[in-house]
Amino acid sequence: MPLLPLAILFGLVALVCAVILLIHAFRRSVGTGVMVLLIPCYVLFYAFSQFEHPRKGLIVAGFMACTVLAAVFLGLGAHGLSELSSHVPPPGF
């Protein structure tokens, strides 16, 4: 199974979860929203300490797990593409 479409799928799920976190942060205050948007580590702090939502566990777990899975599949897919492009055909072709 190709890995790049999986990376895109997990990246989209992570993006949806991040947008939910970002909307919640901006509703709390503009300063908090800007910090969640611009400071990469603050989104994790905000998600665990200040984010209040009925489906908090699902959203935070989806954000973190899908971010990691997208990065892994993107790396493996890129490695596979580089292997294919660097393959030297045997002599005589």
C-alpha positions as CSV (number, residue, x, y, z in Angstrom):
1,M,0.0,0.0,0.0
2,P,1.4,3.4,-0.9
3,L,2.4,5.4,2.2
4,L,2.1,8.9,0.9
5,P,-1.8,8.8,0.7
6,L,-1.8,7.6,4.3
7,A,0.4,10.5,5.2
8,I,-2.1,12.9,3.5
9,L,-5.0,11.2,5.3
10,F,-3.4,11.5,8.7
11,G,-2.3,15.0,8.0
12,L,-5.8,16.1,7.2
13,V,-7.2,14.5,10.4
14,A,-4.4,16.3,12.4
15,L,-5.3,19.5,10.6
16,V,-9.0,19.2,11.5
17,C,-8.1,18.6,15.1
18,A,-5.7,21.6,15.1
19,V,-8.4,23.8,13.7
20,I,-10.7,22.8,16.5
21,L,-8.0,23.7,19.0
22,L,-7.3,27.0,17.3
23,I,-10.9,28.0,17.1
24,H,-11.4,27.3,20.8
25,A,-8.2,29.2,21.7
26,F,-9.4,32.3,19.7
27,R,-12.8,32.1,21.4
28,R,-11.0,32.2,24.7
29,S,-9.0,35.3,23.9
30,V,-7.1,36.7,20.9
31,G,-3.8,36.5,22.7
32,T,-4.3,32.8,23.5
33,G,-5.3,32.2,19.9
34,V,-2.2,33.9,18.6
35,M,0.1,32.0,20.9
36,V,-1.5,28.7,19.9
37,L,-1.1,29.7,16.2
38,L,2.5,30.9,16.4
39,I,4.2,29.0,19.2
40,P,4.5,25.3,18.3
41,C,5.0,23.9,21.8
42,Y,2.2,26.1,23.3
43,V,-0.5,24.2,21.4
44,L,0.4,21.1,23.4
45,F,0.3,23.0,26.7
46,Y,-3.0,24.6,25.7
47,A,-4.5,21.2,24.6
48,F,-3.7,19.5,27.9
49,S,-4.3,22.3,30.4
50,Q,-6.8,24.9,29.1
51,F,-8.8,23.2,26.3
52,E,-12.3,22.3,27.5
53,H,-14.5,20.4,25.1
54,P,-16.9,17.4,25.5
55,R,-14.6,15.3,23.2
56,K,-11.3,16.6,24.5
57,G,-9.7,13.2,24.7
58,L,-10.6,12.3,21.2
59,I,-9.5,15.7,19.7
60,V,-6.2,15.8,21.6
61,A,-5.4,12.2,20.9
62,G,-6.3,12.6,17.3
63,F,-4.1,15.6,16.9
64,M,-1.1,14.1,18.5
65,A,-1.4,10.6,17.1
66,C,-2.2,11.7,13.5
67,T,0.6,14.3,13.6
68,V,3.1,11.6,14.5
69,L,1.7,9.1,12.0
70,A,1.7,11.6,9.2
71,A,5.3,12.4,9.8
72,V,6.3,8.7,9.9
73,F,4.4,7.8,6.8
74,L,5.7,10.9,5.0
75,G,9.2,10.0,5.9
76,L,8.8,6.4,4.8
77,G,7.1,7.4,1.6
78,A,9.8,9.9,0.8
79,H,12.4,7.3,1.5
80,G,10.7,4.9,-0.8
81,L,10.5,7.5,-3.6
82,S,14.2,8.3,-3.2
83,E,15.0,4.6,-3.5
84,L,13.0,4.3,-6.7
85,S,14.6,7.4,-8.2
86,S,18.1,6.4,-7.3
87,H,17.8,2.8,-8.7
88,V,20.4,2.3,-11.4
89,P,19.2,0.0,-14.2
90,P,21.4,-3.0,-15.0
91,P,23.9,-2.7,-17.8
92,G,22.6,-3.3,-21.3
93,F,19.4,-1.2,-21.0
